[in-house]
Amino acid sequence: MKISFLMVDRCHIGGVVSATQNLANALVEKHEVEIVCLRKSRDQAYFPLDPRVSTVDLTDLRKHSPRYDGENELIEKFPLVYPNEPSDVKPWVSRLAEIRLREYLATTDADVVISSNPKITIILAQTPGSFLKVAQEHSMPTKFGAHIKKPLYEAYPGIDAITVLTPEEERTLGGEIAPYRDRIAIMPNCIPPVGEKRASGRNKIIVTAGVLKAHKGFDDLIDAFAIVAPKYPDWQLRIYGDGPEKGKLRRKIEELHLYSSALLMGPAAPVAPEFVKGSIFVLPSKREPFGVVVVEAMASRLPVVSTDCDHGPRNIIAPGEDGLLVPVGDAQAMAAAIMELIEDDERRQRMGLTAERNAERFQPEASAARFEAILRDALTRKALPSTAACRVAEGGDVHVKVADLGDGDGAELVCRDPQRRKEPVTFPFVGQEAVIPWRDGPAEGEWELSLRTAQGHEAALHTDGCDVLEILSLPLPREEGPAFSLLLPYVGENGRLSLRSLVRPRHCELDTLVVSDERITIDARLWGAELGEGAQVRAVHRSDKNRNLEFPVTPGEGDRLRSELPCERLSGAHARGGEDIWDLWLVPGKDAEPVRMCKLATDVLQPMNVFTFPRPVLRTRVARPETKGGLFGKKPATAAVIQNELRPYYSSAGQLSLKVIDKK
């Protein structure tokens, strides 16, 4: 299999560069691997790369290079799709790089193309091709700025697999891109092979590493070390890395008189040879999607003191076994944890050995196997049939047919709650068809439908349309089971086959609504309950329950009822200067539980967009008192006209509601 990684560049020290190259090095044992970079600005990369991994640089910014692209006018132009940062004065990734990336994608013979950057993912998703498209999220997409998040989320439908670093990010991202959450897999970062040397635990050195930026929390670590140093003056703190906070950290060290024991060591790549010199590793970050340096330190036989930041460290460290977690930004707690390990040599060395064992799951061999499994699942899912025909049968059962399924042996139709509040519900395929029964079907709510094979592979189902004709002649109310039960299949977001399930033991269904300037007349049917003495329509104010209104109900033939709402009374209940909204409920009798008055027994998915009503305007004369005049004495009292507009409508949930607003 040929696997191609897409990166911005390899010319800086960073977790994404390290993790991507580490995984490429691991995969090249069994596959043909290449790394494609949008730009190149220096001769040597910081991290070692297996010579079997080929590299492609789409633009060359080295002035001494015969391939130098600095003279190309497109090198100074911003790209059209790749989103640069709003603050960029010059493009970091140029229009030239974007064009060459598209040319590469149009001609590549790779079987799998992997984006290691969300901005590159946006371009990858738009590219036609039969190769597998994978997006590796090394950060937290849910926290991206809108200039990246919006086009990225729009790109995900064109991606076959999305990897995230932690279970928390899987849940969070899955909640925001629910139709594609089945494509998300957890893939922790891969660390490089560990050399022969390990930390002895005897050197009185605390080590840490990372880009010197504010969110890395090195200022908190220096504050913590200021507490440790007076008690243990023979211990030293070494901070490896470079970045914009270096000067600020240097000043802090000097202000705290730690310049002899807290050392800014500069960048180190690889960093493992420096880690083995220490006895404790500290990660003081305020946020950390993963934390490759934590795993590298553990693999070097170092116990770890880390902040319990989102989300990486808590998914790596087993507190009390191979490290300690402390609250973010708490220098006192960090100092206490460091001293706890300083004071107990035996425990420190025991935790270091445990850390080394626990880090094995992030080593190259284990990481390659994990990633290969993700690719196999994605390839299998991509090959599964994803188009279904859907119809509502007489009586209300929903039939889903997947023509390319074959005999369907062991396959299931899976109904999933996009919000993940309800457990999935499954129905077997018999041949090419599965049936969702109206009775004992999914609970009330919105569901998305997928195909799952006997081997456990799952693919979202899509459709061009649903045959819902039989809904118009359903026998309602139901004679058995809940009085109102209805399944409405529909085409969801991006063509996803979706299902609305409505299950109500008691239900008030609106038949007609007649609106005039005098009154709003409601004709409805009550299922699953009977009208009793004191039945009324209750208009419940959304923000002030003290302003609820009640209207009498007149029983009709069978389950039918009528209520008239005087427009004058509704208008009179309006508070000028804003808007008032009432939701309408039927109270079947004295002390009975209210029932929503809805329009749901229909093939119309969004009644609010289809069933619309006149908006009567009520005019009321109000007296204005006499006022003081100028030269001619008092001005006489006058009459003013105020106007209120009444707007009956169905809410997004199909419930009858009434809005009253000022009319100018």
C-alpha positions as CSV (number, residue, x, y, z in Angstrom):
1,M,0.0,0.0,0.0
2,K,1.3,3.5,-0.9
3,I,0.6,6.0,1.9
4,S,1.1,9.7,1.4
5,F,1.2,12.2,4.3
6,L,0.5,15.9,3.6
7,M,2.2,18.5,5.9
8,V,2.8,22.2,5.9
9,D,6.6,21.7,6.4
10,R,9.2,19.7,8.3
11,C,11.3,22.8,9.0
12,H,10.3,23.5,12.6
13,I,10.2,21.7,16.0
14,G,6.6,20.8,16.8
15,G,4.5,17.9,18.0
16,V,2.7,17.5,14.7
17,V,5.9,17.3,12.7
18,S,7.4,14.8,15.2
19,A,4.2,12.6,15.4
20,T,3.7,12.5,11.6
21,Q,7.3,11.6,10.9
22,N,7.3,9.0,13.7
23,L,4.2,7.3,12.2
24,A,5.7,7.5,8.7
25,N,8.9,5.8,10.0
26,A,6.8,3.1,11.6
27,L,4.6,2.4,8.6
28,V,7.5,2.2,6.1
29,E,8.4,-1.2,7.5
30,K,5.4,-2.6,5.5
31,H,4.3,0.1,3.1
32,E,5.6,2.6,0.6
33,V,5.5,5.9,2.4
34,E,6.0,9.5,1.3
35,I,5.7,12.9,2.9
36,V,4.5,15.8,0.9
37,C,5.2,19.3,2.3
38,L,3.7,22.6,1.1
39,R,6.9,24.5,1.7
40,K,10.6,24.0,2.5
41,S,12.7,26.7,4.2
42,R,15.8,25.0,5.5
43,D,18.1,22.2,4.4
44,Q,17.8,19.9,7.3
45,A,14.6,18.9,9.2
46,Y,14.9,18.7,13.0
47,F,13.5,15.2,13.4
48,P,15.1,12.0,12.0
49,L,13.3,10.4,9.0
50,D,13.8,6.9,7.8
51,P,15.7,7.1,4.4
52,R,13.0,4.7,3.0
53,V,10.4,7.5,3.4
54,S,10.5,9.7,0.3
55,T,9.8,13.4,0.5
56,V,8.2,15.9,-1.9
57,D,8.5,19.7,-1.3
58,L,5.9,21.6,-3.4
59,T,7.6,25.0,-2.9
60,D,11.2,25.8,-2.1
61,L,11.9,29.0,-0.1
62,R,15.7,28.4,0.2
63,K,17.5,31.2,-1.7
64,H,20.5,29.0,-2.5
65,S,18.4,26.2,-3.9
66,P,18.3,25.7,-7.7
67,R,14.5,25.1,-7.2
68,Y,14.0,28.5,-5.4
69,D,10.5,29.7,-5.9
70,G,10.9,33.2,-4.4
71,E,10.8,34.8,-7.8
72,N,7.4,33.3,-8.7
73,E,4.8,36.0,-8.4
74,L,2.3,33.5,-6.9
75,I,4.6,33.0,-3.9
76,E,3.4,36.3,-2.4
77,K,-0.3,35.7,-3.1
78,F,-2.7,34.3,-0.6
79,P,-4.3,31.0,-1.5
80,L,-8.0,30.8,-2.5
81,V,-9.1,27.8,-0.4
82,Y,-6.4,27.2,2.2
83,P,-7.4,29.5,5.1
84,N,-4.5,31.6,6.2
85,E,-4.8,33.4,9.6
86,P,-6.7,36.7,9.5
87,S,-3.6,38.4,11.1
88,D,-1.2,37.2,8.4
89,V,0.3,40.1,6.4
90,K,2.0,37.7,4.0
91,P,0.9,34.2,3.2
92,W,2.6,31.4,5.1
93,V,1.2,29.0,2.6
94,S,1.1,30.6,-0.8
95,R,-1.2,30.4,-3.8
96,L,1.6,28.7,-5.6
97,A,1.8,25.9,-2.9
98,E,-2.0,25.5,-3.1
99,I,-1.9,25.1,-6.9
100,R,0.9,22.6,-6.7
101,L,-0.9,20.6,-4.0
102,R,-4.0,20.3,-6.2
103,E,-1.7,19.2,-9.1
104,Y,-0.1,16.6,-6.9
105,L,-3.5,15.3,-5.7
106,A,-4.8,15.1,-9.3
107,T,-1.9,12.9,-10.3
108,T,-0.9,10.9,-7.2
109,D,-0.8,7.1,-7.4
110,A,-1.2,6.8,-3.6
111,D,-3.7,4.4,-2.1
112,V,-4.1,6.5,1.0
113,V,-3.6,10.3,1.4
114,I,-3.4,11.6,4.9
115,S,-3.7,15.3,5.9
116,S,-1.9,16.2,9.1
117,N,-3.3,19.8,9.1
118,P,-7.0,20.9,9.1
119,K,-6.3,23.6,6.5
120,I,-4.9,21.0,4.2
121,T,-7.9,18.7,4.9
122,I,-10.2,21.4,3.4
123,I,-8.4,21.0,0.1
124,L,-8.0,17.2,0.3
125,A,-11.8,16.8,0.8
126,Q,-12.5,18.8,-2.4
127,T,-10.3,16.6,-4.5
128,P,-11.8,13.8,-6.7
129,G,-10.0,10.5,-6.6
130,S,-10.4,6.9,-5.6
131,F,-7.7,7.0,-2.9
132,L,-8.7,6.8,0.8
133,K,-8.8,10.3,2.3
134,V,-7.8,10.6,6.0
135,A,-7.7,13.6,8.2
136,Q,-5.5,13.5,11.3
137,E,-6.6,16.0,13.9
138,H,-3.6,16.7,16.2
139,S,-5.5,19.5,18.0
140,M,-9.0,20.2,19.0
141,P,-11.2,21.1,16.0
142,T,-14.1,22.1,18.2
143,K,-12.1,25.0,19.5
144,F,-10.8,26.3,16.1
145,G,-11.7,29.8,15.0
146,A,-14.7,30.2,12.6
147,H,-12.4,30.9,9.7
148,I,-11.1,27.3,10.0
149,K,-13.9,25.5,11.7
150,K,-16.7,26.3,9.3
151,P,-14.9,25.2,6.1
152,L,-13.4,22.2,7.9
153,Y,-16.8,20.9,9.1
154,E,-18.1,21.4,5.5
155,A,-15.1,19.4,4.3
156,Y,-15.6,16.4,6.6
157,P,-18.3,14.7,4.3
158,G,-15.5,14.3,1.7
159,I,-13.2,12.6,4.2
160,D,-13.2,8.8,4.7
161,A,-11.6,8.6,8.1
162,I,-10.9,11.2,10.8
163,T,-8.5,10.4,13.6
164,V,-8.4,12.2,17.0
165,L,-6.1,11.9,19.9
166,T,-8.4,11.2,22.8
167,P,-11.8,9.7,23.7
168,E,-12.9,13.1,24.9
169,E,-12.2,14.7,21.5
170,E,-14.0,11.7,19.8
171,R,-17.1,12.5,21.9
172,T,-16.9,16.3,21.5
173,L,-16.2,16.3,17.7
174,G,-18.7,13.5,17.2
175,G,-21.4,15.6,18.8
176,E,-20.7,18.5,16.4
177,I,-20.4,16.5,13.2
178,A,-23.0,13.8,14.1
179,P,-23.7,12.6,10.6
180,Y,-20.0,11.6,10.2
181,R,-19.1,10.5,13.7
182,D,-18.8,6.9,12.5
183,R,-15.7,8.0,10.6
184,I,-13.9,9.1,13.8
185,A,-11.3,6.9,15.3
186,I,-8.9,7.4,18.2
187,M,-5.3,7.5,17.2
188,P,-2.8,8.7,19.8
189,N,0.4,10.1,18.6
190,C,3.3,7.8,17.8
191,I,6.7,8.4,19.6
192,P,10.1,7.6,18.0
193,P,12.0,4.5,18.9
194,V,13.7,4.8,22.2
195,G,17.4,4.4,22.3
196,E,19.3,2.0,24.6
197,K,19.8,4.4,27.4
198,R,17.2,5.0,30.2
199,A,17.0,7.4,33.1
200,S,18.7,6.1,36.2
201,G,16.6,8.2,38.5
202,R,19.6,9.2,40.4
203,N,20.4,12.6,38.8
204,K,18.9,15.5,40.6
205,I,17.4,17.0,37.5
206,I,13.8,17.9,36.6
207,V,13.2,18.1,32.9
208,T,10.5,19.5,30.6
209,A,10.2,20.4,26.9
210,G,8.0,22.2,24.5
211,V,7.5,25.3,22.4
212,L,7.9,28.4,24.7
213,K,4.4,29.7,24.4
214,A,2.0,31.0,27.0
215,H,-0.4,28.0,26.9
216,K,2.5,25.7,27.7
217,G,2.5,27.0,31.3
218,F,6.3,27.2,31.8
219,D,5.8,30.3,33.9
220,D,3.7,28.2,36.3
221,L,6.5,25.6,36.4
222,I,9.1,28.3,37.3
223,D,6.8,29.5,40.1
224,A,6.5,25.9,41.3
225,F,10.3,25.4,41.2
226,A,10.7,28.6,43.2
227,I,9.0,26.7,46.0
228,V,11.0,23.6,45.5
229,A,14.5,25.1,45.1
230,P,14.9,26.5,48.7
231,K,14.1,23.1,50.2
232,Y,16.2,21.1,47.7
233,P,18.9,23.5,46.4
234,D,20.9,20.7,44.8
235,W,18.1,20.0,42.3
236,Q,18.1,21.6,38.9
237,L,15.3,22.4,36.4
238,R,16.0,22.2,32.7
239,I,13.6,23.6,30.2
240,Y,14.1,22.5,26.6
241,G,12.6,24.4,23.7
242,D,12.4,27.8,22.0
243,G,9.6,30.3,21.3
244,P,8.1,33.8,21.8
245,E,7.9,33.5,25.6
246,K,11.7,32.9,26.0
247,G,12.5,36.4,27.1
248,K,9.6,36.6,29.5
249,L,10.6,33.3,31.1
250,R,14.3,34.4,31.4
251,R,13.2,37.6,33.2
252,K,11.0,35.6,35.6
253,I,13.9,33.2,36.4
254,E,16.1,36.2,37.2
255,E,13.5,37.9,39.3
256,L,13.1,34.8,41.4
257,H,16.9,34.4,41.7
258,L,16.7,31.0,40.1
259,Y,19.3,31.7,37.4
260,S,21.8,29.1,38.8
261,S,19.3,26.2,38.9
262,A,16.5,26.9,36.4
263,L,18.0,26.7,33.0
264,L,16.6,27.5,29.5
265,M,18.4,24.8,27.5
266,G,17.2,25.7,24.0
267,P,15.7,23.3,21.5
268,A,16.7,19.7,21.4
269,A,15.7,17.2,18.6
270,P,15.6,14.4,19.4
271,V,14.9,15.2,23.0
272,A,15.1,11.7,24.5
273,P,18.9,11.8,25.0
274,E,18.3,14.8,27.2
275,F,15.4,13.2,29.1
276,V,17.5,10.3,30.3
277,K,19.7,12.8,32.2
278,G,16.7,13.7,34.4
279,S,14.8,11.9,37.2
280,I,11.4,13.7,37.0
281,F,9.5,15.1,34.0
282,V,7.0,17.9,34.4
283,L,4.3,19.0,31.9
284,P,2.8,22.3,33.1
285,S,0.5,22.9,30.1
286,K,-2.8,24.8,30.2
287,R,-4.1,22.7,27.4
288,E,-2.6,19.7,25.6
289,P,-4.4,17.7,22.9
290,F,-2.1,14.8,23.5
291,G,1.4,15.3,24.8
292,V,4.1,13.5,22.8
293,V,6.8,14.7,25.2
294,V,5.0,13.0,28.1
295,V,5.1,9.6,26.4
296,E,8.8,10.2,25.3
297,A,9.7,11.0,28.9
298,M,7.8,7.9,30.2
299,A,9.6,5.7,27.6
300,S,12.8,7.2,28.9
301,R,11.9,5.7,32.4
302,L,10.8,9.1,33.9
303,P,7.8,9.5,36.2
304,V,5.7,12.4,35.2
305,V,4.1,15.3,37.0
306,S,1.5,16.9,34.8
307,T,-1.4,19.3,34.9
308,D,-4.7,17.7,34.4
309,C,-5.4,19.8,31.3
310,D,-7.7,18.9,28.4
311,H,-7.3,16.2,27.1
312,G,-4.1,14.4,26.6
313,P,-2.3,13.8,29.9
314,R,-5.2,12.1,31.7
315,N,-5.4,9.6,28.8
316,I,-1.7,8.8,29.1
317,I,-0.9,8.9,32.8
318,A,-2.1,6.4,35.4
319,P,-2.1,8.7,38.5
320,G,-0.1,7.2,41.4
321,E,1.4,4.5,39.1
322,D,3.5,6.2,36.5
323,G,2.9,9.9,37.4
324,L,0.9,12.5,39.2
325,L,-1.8,14.9,38.0
326,V,-2.3,18.4,39.5
327,P,-4.8,21.2,38.7
328,V,-4.0,23.5,35.9
329,G,-2.2,26.7,37.0
330,D,-1.7,25.6,40.6
331,A,2.0,26.1,41.3
332,Q,1.6,25.1,44.9
333,A,0.1,21.7,43.9
334,M,2.8,21.2,41.2
335,A,5.6,22.0,43.7
336,A,4.1,19.5,46.2
337,A,3.9,16.7,43.6
338,I,7.5,17.4,42.5
339,M,8.7,17.3,46.1
340,E,6.7,14.1,46.7
341,L,8.9,12.4,44.1
342,I,12.1,14.1,45.2
343,E,11.7,12.8,48.7
344,D,11.0,9.2,47.9
345,D,13.8,7.7,45.8
346,E,12.3,4.2,45.7
347,R,8.9,5.3,44.7
348,R,10.3,7.6,42.0
349,Q,12.3,4.8,40.4
350,R,9.4,2.4,40.7
351,M,7.1,4.8,39.0
352,G,9.7,5.4,36.3
353,L,9.8,1.6,35.5
354,T,6.0,1.6,35.3
355,A,6.0,4.6,33.0
356,E,8.4,2.8,30.7
357,R,6.1,-0.2,30.4
358,N,3.0,1.9,30.0
359,A,4.6,3.9,27.2
360,E,4.9,0.8,25.0
361,R,1.4,1.2,23.6
362,F,2.7,4.4,21.9
363,Q,5.8,2.8,20.4
364,P,6.2,2.6,16.6
365,E,5.1,-1.1,16.2
366,A,1.9,-0.7,18.3
367,S,1.1,2.7,16.6
368,A,1.5,1.2,13.1
369,A,-0.8,-1.7,13.9
370,R,-3.4,0.7,15.4
371,F,-3.3,2.9,12.3
372,E,-3.4,0.0,9.9
373,A,-6.6,-1.2,11.6
374,I,-8.1,2.3,11.1
375,L,-7.2,2.2,7.4
376,R,-8.7,-1.3,7.0
377,D,-11.9,-0.2,8.7
378,A,-12.1,2.9,6.5
379,L,-11.5,0.9,3.3
380,T,-14.1,-1.6,4.3
381,R,-16.6,1.1,5.2
382,K,-15.9,2.9,1.9
383,A,-16.6,-0.3,0.0
384,L,-19.9,-0.9,1.7
385,P,-23.1,0.0,-0.1
386,S,-24.3,3.4,1.1
387,T,-27.4,4.1,-0.9
388,A,-30.8,2.9,0.2
389,A,-34.4,3.0,-0.9
390,C,-36.9,3.8,1.8
391,R,-40.7,3.6,1.9
392,V,-43.5,3.6,4.5
393,A,-45.7,0.5,4.2
394,E,-49.4,0.3,4.8
395,G,-49.9,0.5,8.5
396,G,-46.8,2.6,9.1
397,D,-43.8,0.2,9.2
398,V,-40.7,1.6,7.4
399,H,-38.9,-0.6,4.9
400,V,-35.3,0.1,4.0
401,K,-33.8,-1.7,1.0
402,V,-30.1,-1.8,0.1
403,A,-29.8,-3.2,-3.4
404,D,-26.1,-3.9,-3.3
405,L,-26.1,-5.8,0.0
406,G,-26.3,-9.3,-1.5
407,D,-28.0,-11.8,0.8
408,G,-27.5,-9.5,3.8
409,D,-26.4,-12.4,6.0
410,G,-25.9,-11.1,9.5
411,A,-26.2,-7.4,8.4
412,E,-28.2,-5.0,10.6
413,L,-29.9,-1.6,10.1
414,V,-28.7,0.6,12.9
415,C,-30.7,3.6,14.1
416,R,-28.4,6.1,16.0
417,D,-29.3,9.2,18.0
418,P,-27.2,12.0,16.5
419,Q,-27.0,13.6,20.0
420,R,-25.9,10.3,21.6
421,R,-28.5,10.5,24.3
422,K,-30.2,7.2,23.4
423,E,-28.7,3.8,22.8
424,P,-28.6,2.6,19.2
425,V,-31.5,0.4,18.0
426,T,-30.9,-2.4,15.4
427,F,-33.1,-4.3,13.0
428,P,-32.0,-7.3,11.0
429,F,-31.7,-7.4,7.2
430,V,-33.6,-10.2,5.6
431,G,-32.1,-10.4,2.1
432,Q,-31.7,-6.8,1.0
433,E,-34.4,-5.3,3.2
434,A,-34.8,-4.4,6.9
435,V,-38.1,-3.3,8.5
436,I,-38.5,-0.8,11.3
437,P,-41.9,-1.5,13.0
438,W,-44.1,1.4,14.0
439,R,-44.8,-0.5,17.2
440,D,-41.8,-1.4,19.4
441,G,-39.6,0.7,17.0
442,P,-37.2,3.5,18.0
443,A,-38.1,5.8,20.9
444,E,-39.4,9.3,20.1
445,G,-36.7,11.4,18.5
446,E,-34.6,12.0,15.5
447,W,-32.5,9.0,14.2
448,E,-29.8,8.5,11.6
449,L,-29.7,5.1,9.7
450,S,-26.6,3.1,9.0
451,L,-25.7,-0.3,7.7
452,R,-23.6,-2.6,9.9
453,T,-22.2,-5.9,8.6
454,A,-21.8,-9.1,10.5
455,Q,-18.1,-8.2,10.9
456,G,-19.0,-5.0,12.7
457,H,-18.2,-2.6,9.9
458,E,-20.6,0.3,9.6
459,A,-21.5,2.8,6.9
460,A,-24.0,5.7,6.9
461,L,-26.9,5.2,4.5
462,H,-27.9,7.9,2.1
463,T,-31.0,8.3,-0.1
464,D,-32.4,10.5,-2.8
465,G,-35.9,10.5,-1.3
466,C,-38.4,8.5,0.7
467,D,-41.8,7.2,-0.3
468,V,-44.2,8.4,2.5
469,L,-47.5,8.2,0.7
470,E,-49.0,5.7,3.1
471,I,-48.6,8.1,6.0
472,L,-51.6,10.0,4.6
473,S,-53.9,7.0,5.2
474,L,-52.5,5.7,8.5
475,P,-55.1,4.4,10.9
476,L,-54.9,7.0,13.7
477,P,-55.4,6.8,16.6
478,R,-53.8,3.4,17.0
479,E,-56.0,0.7,18.4
480,E,-53.0,-1.1,20.1
481,G,-50.0,0.4,21.8
482,P,-49.5,4.2,22.1
483,A,-52.5,6.1,20.7
484,F,-50.2,8.1,18.5
485,S,-47.2,6.4,16.9
486,L,-45.7,7.4,13.6
487,L,-42.4,6.9,11.7
488,L,-41.5,9.5,9.2
489,P,-38.3,8.8,7.1
490,Y,-36.7,11.7,5.4
491,V,-33.6,13.0,3.7
492,G,-31.3,14.6,6.3
493,E,-28.2,16.6,6.1
494,N,-26.0,15.8,3.1
495,G,-28.5,13.1,1.9
496,R,-28.3,11.1,5.1
497,L,-31.2,8.7,5.5
498,S,-32.9,9.8,8.7
499,L,-36.0,8.9,10.7
500,R,-38.4,10.8,12.9
501,S,-40.1,8.7,15.5
502,L,-43.2,10.0,17.3
503,V,-44.6,7.9,20.2
504,R,-47.2,9.4,22.5
505,P,-49.7,7.7,24.7
506,R,-51.8,10.9,24.7
507,H,-51.9,13.3,21.8
508,C,-53.9,16.3,20.6
509,E,-53.7,16.6,16.8
510,L,-54.7,19.9,15.1
511,D,-57.1,19.5,12.2
512,T,-57.8,23.0,11.1
513,L,-57.1,26.6,12.3
514,V,-59.4,29.4,11.1
515,V,-58.1,32.9,11.7
516,S,-60.2,36.0,11.5
517,D,-59.9,39.5,12.9
518,E,-62.3,38.5,15.7
519,R,-61.1,35.0,16.7
520,I,-58.8,32.0,16.2
521,T,-60.9,28.9,15.9
522,I,-59.1,25.6,16.6
523,D,-60.5,22.2,15.6
524,A,-58.6,19.3,16.9
525,R,-58.7,15.6,17.9
526,L,-57.7,14.1,21.2
527,W,-56.2,10.6,21.2
528,G,-55.4,8.4,24.2
529,A,-57.6,10.5,26.6
530,E,-61.1,11.8,27.0
531,L,-62.5,15.3,27.5
532,G,-63.9,15.8,31.0
533,E,-65.4,18.6,33.0
534,G,-63.3,21.7,33.0
535,A,-61.5,21.0,29.8
536,Q,-59.6,24.0,28.4
537,V,-57.0,25.3,26.1
538,R,-54.1,26.7,28.1
539,A,-51.8,29.2,26.4
540,V,-48.5,29.0,28.4
541,H,-46.3,32.1,28.2
542,R,-42.7,31.2,27.4
543,S,-41.1,33.6,29.9
544,D,-43.8,34.5,32.4
545,K,-46.0,31.7,33.7
546,N,-48.1,34.3,35.5
547,R,-49.4,35.5,32.2
548,N,-50.9,32.2,31.1
549,L,-54.3,32.3,29.4
550,E,-57.2,29.8,29.5
551,F,-60.0,29.3,26.9
552,P,-63.0,26.9,27.1
553,V,-63.2,23.8,25.0
554,T,-66.4,22.5,23.3
555,P,-66.6,18.7,22.8
556,G,-67.4,17.5,19.3
557,E,-68.3,14.2,17.7
558,G,-66.1,11.3,18.8
559,D,-62.6,12.5,19.6
560,R,-63.1,16.0,18.1
561,L,-63.1,19.3,20.0
562,R,-63.2,23.0,19.3
563,S,-61.9,26.1,21.1
564,E,-62.2,29.8,20.2
565,L,-59.5,32.3,21.1
566,P,-60.8,35.9,21.0
567,C,-58.2,38.0,19.2
568,E,-59.0,41.0,21.4
569,R,-58.1,39.1,24.6
570,L,-54.9,37.9,23.1
571,S,-54.0,41.4,22.0
572,G,-54.8,42.8,25.4
573,A,-52.4,40.4,27.1
574,H,-49.5,41.7,25.0
575,A,-46.9,43.9,26.8
576,R,-45.9,46.7,24.5
577,G,-42.3,47.2,23.6
578,G,-41.4,43.6,22.9
579,E,-42.9,40.3,21.8
580,D,-44.9,37.7,23.7
581,I,-45.1,34.0,22.8
582,W,-47.6,31.5,24.1
583,D,-47.5,27.7,23.5
584,L,-50.8,26.0,23.4
585,W,-51.7,23.0,25.5
586,L,-55.0,21.1,25.9
587,V,-56.0,20.4,29.5
588,P,-58.5,17.5,29.0
589,G,-60.2,18.0,32.3
590,K,-59.9,19.3,35.8
591,D,-56.5,18.4,37.3
592,A,-55.6,16.4,34.2
593,E,-52.0,16.6,32.7
594,P,-51.8,19.0,29.8
595,V,-51.2,17.6,26.3
596,R,-49.4,19.5,23.6
597,M,-51.5,20.7,20.7
598,C,-49.5,19.8,17.6
599,K,-49.6,19.2,13.9
600,L,-47.7,15.9,13.6
601,A,-49.9,13.3,11.9
602,T,-48.6,14.4,8.5
603,D,-46.0,13.6,5.8
604,V,-44.7,17.2,6.1
605,L,-41.4,17.2,8.0
606,Q,-41.5,20.8,9.0
607,P,-45.1,22.0,9.5
608,M,-43.9,25.5,10.5
609,N,-42.7,26.0,6.9
610,V,-45.8,24.7,5.2
611,F,-48.8,25.4,7.3
612,T,-49.0,29.2,7.6
613,F,-51.8,31.5,8.7
614,P,-53.1,35.0,8.4
615,R,-51.8,37.6,10.8
616,P,-54.6,39.8,12.1
617,V,-53.8,43.3,13.2
618,L,-55.8,44.7,16.1
619,R,-56.1,48.4,16.5
620,T,-56.9,50.0,19.9
621,R,-57.5,53.6,20.7
622,V,-55.9,54.9,23.9
623,A,-56.4,58.4,25.4
624,R,-53.5,60.8,25.7
625,P,-54.0,63.2,28.7
626,E,-53.9,67.0,28.1
627,T,-50.5,68.5,28.3
628,K,-49.1,72.0,29.0
629,G,-48.9,74.2,26.0
630,G,-46.8,77.1,25.1
631,L,-48.3,80.5,24.4
632,F,-51.8,79.2,24.2
633,G,-52.1,77.2,27.4
634,K,-52.9,73.5,27.7
635,K,-53.2,71.2,24.8
636,P,-56.4,69.1,24.9
637,A,-56.5,65.4,25.4
638,T,-56.2,63.3,22.2
639,A,-56.6,59.7,21.1
640,A,-53.8,57.5,19.8
641,V,-54.1,54.2,17.9
642,I,-51.8,51.3,18.9
643,Q,-51.6,48.2,16.7
644,N,-50.7,44.6,17.7
645,E,-50.1,41.8,15.2
646,L,-51.1,38.2,16.1
647,R,-49.0,35.5,14.5
648,P,-50.3,31.9,15.0
649,Y,-47.7,29.3,13.8
650,Y,-46.3,25.9,14.4
651,S,-43.0,25.7,16.3
652,S,-40.1,23.6,15.2
653,A,-41.5,20.8,17.4
654,G,-44.8,21.0,15.6
655,Q,-46.6,22.6,18.5
656,L,-49.2,25.3,17.9
657,S,-47.9,28.7,19.2
658,L,-48.9,32.3,19.1
659,K,-46.7,35.3,18.9
660,V,-48.0,38.9,19.5
661,I,-45.8,41.9,18.5
662,D,-46.1,45.6,18.2
663,K,-47.2,46.7,14.7
664,K,-45.9,50.0,13.6
